[in-house]
C-alpha cells in the first residue's frame, strides 16, 4: 500500500509539472513562443489553450516570425496525429498557412488528406475541413472543387440515408432509421460534408457558376427536405452561397425559377435555425434577382413579411432588415396589396400551422393588414379598395378560429387582431358581433393576465364602433361580474402547471414521477425549435365553457378574482374611450362608470383569498389611468377608501411588486389631486398625509 501511495504521488507530481509547463507557455508573450511551442499548445486538450495558440500563430505569421517550411511540416504532422485535438487544430493552422503563403505543393498535400479527414470519427475535425477547402479554393479556384467533387458529393449521397446496423443487415431494413435515435443522430459525415460544399462555393466565387447545374440544385433541394434539421440548415446556407456567387443572367434564367419554391419552404420551416438559414437564402435570392425580384413575390413575399413577427429573435430581426432592403423607403403595403391573394394564402396557412409560434406570427400579420394597411371607413388608405368582401371574410374566419386556439399566445394576438378588424371593417364584422363579444368576455376571465387585459382592450374597441348596440349589454355584464371576487374562496389558484418560460411562451414540463405513464398523445411526436410538441398546440375547435385554459388540454375552473380583474381592465378601457368624447351622452356614460366605483373599492380591499396581492397590484397599476379618464370629481366620493387600501399596500412588505405599484399610485395622486382635497381624503381614510407626501 505504501508503494502504491508513492506511485500515486509521483504521478500527481508529474501531471502537475506538465500542467505547470503548459501554463508557463500559455503565460509567455506571443512573440516569445517558438513555432514548436505554439504547435504543442495546439494539441492541448483545453479548448481555450488551443484558441490562444491559434491566435499566437496568426500574429506570428503576420509578423513573419515563423518559416514556411517549419509551419507546413508541423501542420502535416498534426493531421496524422492520433488525438482529434491535434487534427482539428492542424486544419485550422493549415488554413492560416494557406492564407499566409502561396505554396502549391503544400496545398496539394492538404487536399490529399481531405478524403480521409472528411470521414474522420470526430465531428469537430470534419467540420474544420471547411476552413482549408475555402482557402484552397480562394487560391486555386474551381479546380479544387473539380478535384474533390466526386468525394464530397459522393459522401453526401452515400450518407443521405441513415444506416441501421451492420453490413450484413438485410437491404430492406437499410433505409429505416432506428426508433431509438433522434432525427439529428446517425448521419455521420453528412452534415459536415454539406459544410465542405458550402465552403468551396464561398472560395470559388463567381467561377462556381457553371457548377450550379441541375444536378447540384437537385442535390441541395433533396438536402433541404432532409429529416436532420442540421442538414436542412446547411442546405439553405449552401443555397445562399450559390445565389451570391452565381452570375446574374444565369441566376434569372436557370436557378431562380427552380429554387423559389424551395426557399419558400425554408423560410417556413418548423425549426427556427432552419428558418433563419432559409431567411439568409431568401435575402440573397432577392438581392441577386435585383429589378426582376417582383417575379418571385407570389412565392416569397407573404412568408418574408410573416417572419418579421416570428417569435425567434434572430429570425425576426433578420427578416425585418430583409423587408427594409426589399421594400425600400416606400414601405411594403403597396407590394402586399399588389400580390394580395398569395399573401393572404400565406397568412392563412400560417394561422393553421401545427406550430403555435407560426400561428401567432400569422395573427400578427393579419392584425397588421387591418391596423396599418386598410385604414378605417373615416380615414381610408389608398390600399383599402383592395380589401374586397371575400378577402375580408376569409381573414375574419381565420381570426375567429385563432380566437379559440388552444395555445394562449395565439388567442392573445387573435383577440387584439379582431379588435383592429372591427375598427377597420365594422360592417363586415357585424354578423360576428355576438360571438365576438362572448369570446372577449370569456377571455377576460382566462387564467393568463395578458389575455384578460388584451380582451378588455379589444372589447372596448368594439364598443367604440358599435356604442349604441353594445353599451347597455357590456355595462350590465361589467356591473354583475366586477364584484365576483367577493365570493372567491380562500384557497384561490393560479395556473402554475404550465407556467410560460422564455420568449416562446413554452410551457414548462409538469413535474412527474418515474411511475407516471407517458400520455401516448404526446409521445414520439414532432418536436419544434420552440420546444413545443405538435399535439399540445393544435387548435381546439370547441372550448369547454366556464373554464380557463392555457397551452394544454387541461381545463381549470375559472377563478372569481381573475374575472373581477378582467372587469377592472374593461372599466379602465371604457373610461379611456369616453375621455376622448366631450359630448353630453359620453358624460352620462362616464357617470354610469363612476357609479361602479363602490364595487371597485369592494374588490380592491377584498383580502380573504391567497392571491389578493395580485389583484391589488394590477388595480394599483390601472387606477392612475382611471382617475385621469373619469376626472377627480367623479372619483372623489370613493377616493378616501381607495387611498386607505393603497396606503396599506404601500406599507406592507411581503409583496414587493404590490408595494412598488402602490407607491407609484400615491405619487401620481400627489401630483394630480389638489393639496386640500388630498389632506381631507387622508383624514377621512385615517392615512397619515406624510405617507403620501414621502411617496
WOCORQUI-V365415 format. One line per field, one symbol per residue. phi: phi as a letter, one per 30 degrees, with the letter a starting at -180 (. if undefined). psi: psi as a letter, one per 40 degrees, with the letter a starting at -180 (. if undefined). burial: b if it has 16 or more other C-alpha atoms within 10 Angstrom, else e. A space follows every 50 residues. Layout:
phi->???
psi->???
burial->???
This chain:
phi->.dddddddddddddddddddddddddddeeddddddddddddcddddddd dddddddedddddidcdddddddddddddcdddddddddddddddddddd bcbedddddddddeedddcedceddddddedddddddddciddddddced ddddddddcdcddcaddddeddcdcdddddcddccjchcddddddddddd ddddidddedddcdddddddddddcdddddddddddddeedddddddedd dddcceddcedddedddcddcdddddddddddddeddddidcdddcdedc ddddddddcddddddddddddddddddiddicedddddbdddddeddddd dcddcddddddddedddddddbcdicedbdcdcdddddeddddddddddd dddcddddddddddedddedddddbddddedcedddddddddddcddced dddddddddddddddceddcedddddddddcededdcdddddbbdcdbdd biddhdddddebcddddddddcchcdccddjcceddbddcdbdddhbcbc cacdccddcddddddeddededddddddddcddddddddddddddddedd ddddddbdcdcddddddddedcdeddddddjddddeecdedddddddddd ddbdbdddeddddddddddddcdeeddddddddddicdddddddd
psi->ddddddddddddddddddddddddddeiideehidddddddeeiehdddd ddddddddddddefdiiddddddddddddeidhddddddddddddddddd iggdddddddddedddedfidhdddddedddddddddddeaedddddedd ddddddddedhhieaideiiddedehiidehideieebeddddddddddd ddddadeeddegaddddddddddeeidhddddddddddddddddeiiddd dddddddeedddddddeeidhddddddddddddddddddbeedddedddd ddddddeeeidhdddddddddddddddaeeieddddddfddddddddddd eeiehdddddddddddddddddddaiddgiieedeegidddddddddddd dddeidhdddddddddddddddddgdddeddedddddddddddeeiehdd dddddddddddddddfdddeddddddddddddedddehidgiiihedfhi hieefhhihhhiidehihhddeifihhideeihddeeihhdhihifiiia fieihiiihddddddddddddddddddddeheidddddddddddeedddd ddddeheeidfddddddddddeddddddddidddeddedddddddddddd diedhdddddddddddddddddhiddddddddddefhhdddddd.
burial->eeeeeeeeeeeeeeeeeeeeebeebbeeebeebebeebbbbbbbeeeebb bbbbebbbebbeeeebebeebbebbbebbeeeebbbbbbbbbbbbbbbbe eeeeebbeebbeebeebbbbebbebbbbbbbbbbbbbbbebbebbeebee ebbebbeebbbbbbeeeeeeeeebeebeeeeebeebbbbbbbbbbbbbbb bbbbbbebbebbeeeebeebbebbbbebbbbbbbbbbbbbbbbbbbbbee bbeebbebbbebbbbbbbbbbbbbbbbbbbbbbbbbbbbeeebbebbbbb bbbbbbbbbbbbbebbbbbbebbeebeeeeebbebbbbbbebbbbbbbeb bbbbbbbbbbbbbbbbbbbbbebbbbeeeeeeebeebeeeebeebbebbb bbbbbbbbbbbbbbbbbbbbbbbbbbeebeeebeebbebbbbbbbbbbbb bbbbbbbbbbbbbbbbeeebbeebbeebbebbbbbbebeeeebebeebbb eeebbbbeeeeeeeeeeeeeeeeeeeebbbebbbbbbbbbeeeeeebbbb bbeeebebbbbbbbbbbbbbbbbbbbbbbeeeeeebeebbeebbebbbbb bbbbbbbebebbbbbbbbbbbbbbbbbbbbbbebbbeebbbbbbbbbebb eeeeeeebbbbbbbbbbbbbeeeeeeebbebbeebebeeeebeee
